[in-house]
Structure formats: C-alpha cells, structure tokens
Amino acid sequence: MRSYSLLASAKINLYLEIIGARPDGYHDLAMVLQSIDLVDQIDLCQLETNTIYLHCSHPEVPQDESNLAYKAAALMAEKFPDAFTKYGGVDITIHKRIPVGAGLAGGSTNAAAVLVGLNLMWELGLDQKQLQYLGSLLGSDVPFCIVGGTMLATGRGEYLTPLPPIDNFYVVLAKYRSLSVSTAWAYQTYRHQYLRSNVSNTSATGHPNLQAYSGKIVSAIARQNQMQIYQLLHNDLERVVLPIYPQVQQLREEFQSLGCPGIMSGSGPTVFALTKSPTQAQQVVEALSAAIPDPDLDMWVSQGTNSSIRVLSFEN
Ligand code: C5P
C-alpha cells in the first residue's frame, strides 16, 4: 500500500489590505504572505476501499466531511474518478502543531498537503498551476499554501506574484489558547463598518493597481530593507478585531513596549513580531511571558521559509 508523509507550513500576513467588497460576498485584497517553519504533519495511506477517512487528535479539529483536508480528498476523487477507482481511497492523519483558528492558515495548508500528496500517490502529474486552481475551489489561502515562500496575493488571495525571499528573519508568535476569531465574521464586520456594502468592480481583472496599495512593503522586500519591512507591517482586519478582543490589543501593546512591534496575522487572534536573530526572538518570548504571566497564552519562535509542502517520506 502506498503512503506519503508531508510537512505543511503555516503562513503569516506581513501585509493585508482590503481593497473592496465583491459581489460574491468576498473581498478584493492586497496581501503579502510568508510561509513559516511551524508545520503540521499529514500522513496519507492508500486504502483498498473507495473511502476517505480522517483522523486528528486535536479536540478542535473536525474529523468529518467539514474538515478542509477531507474536502480536498473528496475534490480529488470527484475530479479524477478513474484514479480514485484505480488507487482506492485514502486514510488521512493530521498531526497538529499549527494552532487552530489562529489566522495562520492551518486548515488551508492541510488541504494543500492533501492535494499535493494525492497528486503524487495517484500519479496524476498535475503541475503547480493546476494544483493551485484546485486549491482555489477549496479556500482563498489554499493556492498560496501549495507554493509557499514570500508572495504578493491579490484578488480573493488566489492571484500570486512571487517576491524575493526575505533574508534570515525569525518570528515570535503569541496566541491565547482559548481565543479564536471567525474569518467570515471579521470580513463581514469590516464590510459593514468600513465599506458600507459598496461593491467594487476591481474583481473584473483580479489585478487592482497594486502600486497604490502594497507598493511600499513590496519595494522594501525587493531592497531587503528589513527595518522598513518591520515598519510597514499592516493588517486592515485589526480595525474590527482589536476593539472586540482586548486581549489581542494588549498583546500588540506588549510587543510594542518591548520595541518589537507586532501585528495580527490574517483574521487573528495570533499576534506576531519579526526579529533578526533567534536570541532576540527568545528574549522577546521571555519578556512577554514575564509581562503577561497567563497560562492561557501560548508562544512560539519560528523562522521564515521558502517552501510550503514538503514530502517527508513515502512508500510506493
Ligand atoms: O476562502 P475562505 O473559505 O478561506 O474564506 C473564509 C471566509 O473569509 C469567507 O467565507 C469570507 O467570508 C471571508 N473572505 C473574504 N474575502 C477574501 C477571503 C476570505 O471575505 N478575500
């Protein structure tokens, strides 16, 4: 029986700007996305029956058809019925390390790993573009999670332009275990409060005038000006999440007072800050835990990475 073990990276948003509301209920965005080496392990095992099973020991991860990784396998079975019949079903096990409901694309990267893994297991020979298209049917962040690295993302998040990798940097992430924010809620609240339901037509091309939006941080990345990158970190969704979640606001302020400005990733509630060295990152973790001695607060030190989905091992 064939089996594949894959590593799937989380992402952070170095920049997230909401450009307009779309008629389909989504929003046109200009984002800079970055993969980090905080990873889940996804094991795929071929089954003799035409069934999809999913296991995950994390209590907050659904183990049924609502899990995005399950949906990814079901999509592959639907699109490639001959391969599904030939190779059989799949047993998916998710070993969760990426925090859940955190704004770090944990669910999206699991789905991306299933697409990449089944492409290999079923010998489909799909290229990156084809996998990204399938990913876009599952969620806005999935196309990025297929390819990873440092990317400018526009449209719903599915139009990707590679940016130069940012030299050595470390990430301190902080999240209250008991907090999670609904992405749909965050975008809809933003729409009602700031866009007054005006529907833009930027989606006609999917390529709004990017220079007007993310241009400054994109240039800072092109010049490898880390100081400027740190200063240009931005997330529009903070405008709706911070007033409702004071703990997230407090985290942000603590990072700021340590001289290491932090911002929220995605729709939160994870707040992250960038540092130049692992030592500095560790010092920030220690200072933050001293400032907020709350057992509900989890912290991680991670590093930027240029890859997203990696095959760890396989048996054919
Ligand atoms: O695409 P995905 O299912 O990951 O998005 C989750 C939710 O986030 C959507 O239901 C939508 O409410 C919101 N969203 C949005 N505009 C985007 C991406 C996501 O409004 N570009």
Boltz pocket constraint, residues with backbone or C-beta under 6 A from the ligand:
constraints:
  - pocket:
      binder: B
      contacts: [[A, 25], [A, 26], [A, 27], [A, 28], [A, 29], [A, 138], [A, 139], [A, 140], [A, 141], [A, 155], [A, 156], [A, 157], [A, 183], [A, 184], [A, 185], [A, 187], [A, 188]]
      max_distance: 6.0
